[in-house]
């Protein structure tokens, strides 16, 4: 059998549900407010930028560590057999660029 409720119980239930509905509507109003949407979007964008910057930093740090490992031993001593050819190649590249630049100026 169904439970018999008094008019006072029904009114109390209606009042409680009305309060619940009002709270839900207030929450929805806050969620769809333009300021709230803008703040949430900004927070997501900042988070994405922070994550991207962090990943870029890790990648750059890894690249520097790998490059350094080519010219320095694990103990920190320089590797002349790798430094000298790299330095010669760098000087040759600079000389070639300077030569081409001077040649272009003469024309």
C-alpha positions in Angstrom: 0.0 0.0 0.0 1.0 3.6 -0.5 1.9 5.7 2.4 -0.7 8.4 3.3 0.8 11.8 3.7 -0.7 14.7 5.4 -1.1 18.1 3.7 1.7 19.5 5.9 4.0 16.8 4.7 3.2 17.5 1.1 3.7 21.2 1.6 7.1 20.5 3.3 8.1 18.3 0.4 7.1 21.0 -2.1 9.0 23.6 -0.2 12.1 21.4 0.0 12.0 20.6 -3.7 11.5 24.3 -4.5 14.7 25.2 -2.5 16.6 22.4 -4.3 15.4 23.7 -7.7 16.4 27.3 -6.7 19.9 26.1 -5.7 20.2 24.2 -9.0 19.1 27.3 -11.0 21.6 29.5 -9.1 24.4 27.0 -9.9 23.5 26.9 -13.6 23.3 30.7 -13.7 26.9 30.9 -12.3 28.1 28.3 -14.8 26.7 30.0 -17.9 27.6 33.6 -16.8 30.0 35.2 -19.3 32.5 36.1 -16.6 32.6 32.4 -15.5 33.0 31.1 -19.0 35.8 33.7 -19.7 37.6 32.8 -16.5 37.4 29.0 -17.3 38.5 29.5 -20.9 41.4 31.7 -19.7 42.5 29.1 -17.1 42.4 26.4 -19.8 44.5 28.5 -22.2 47.0 29.3 -19.5 47.2 25.6 -18.6 47.8 24.7 -22.2 50.5 27.3 -22.6 52.2 26.2 -19.4 52.1 22.6 -20.5 53.6 23.5 -23.9 56.3 25.7 -22.4 57.2 22.9 -20.0 57.4 20.4 -22.9 59.5 22.8 -24.9 61.9 23.4 -21.9 62.3 19.6 -21.4 63.0 19.1 -25.1 65.5 21.9 -25.2 67.2 20.7 -22.1 67.4 17.2 -23.5 68.9 18.6 -26.8 71.5 20.6 -24.9 72.4 17.6 -22.7 72.9 15.4 -25.9 74.9 18.1 -27.6 77.1 18.6 -24.5 77.6 14.9 -24.3 79.2 15.0 -27.7 81.9 17.4 -26.6 82.4 16.5 -22.9 83.0 13.1 -21.2 80.8 11.9 -18.4 83.5 13.2 -16.0 83.4 16.6 -17.5 86.6 16.5 -19.5 86.6 18.0 -22.9 86.8 15.7 -26.0 89.4 17.4 -28.3 88.8 14.7 -31.0 85.3 16.1 -31.4 85.8 19.8 -30.4 88.6 20.5 -32.9 86.7 19.2 -36.0 83.6 21.1 -34.9 85.5 24.3 -34.4 87.2 24.0 -37.8 83.8 23.3 -39.5 82.4 26.4 -37.7 85.3 28.6 -38.8 85.0 27.3 -42.4 81.3 28.1 -42.4 81.8 31.6 -41.1 84.6 32.2 -43.7 82.3 30.9 -46.5 79.5 33.2 -45.4 81.8 36.1 -45.1 83.3 35.4 -48.5 79.9 35.1 -50.2 78.8 38.3 -48.5 81.9 40.2 -49.7 81.5 38.8 -53.2 77.9 40.0 -53.2 78.9 43.5 -52.1 81.4 43.8 -55.0 78.7 43.3 -57.6 
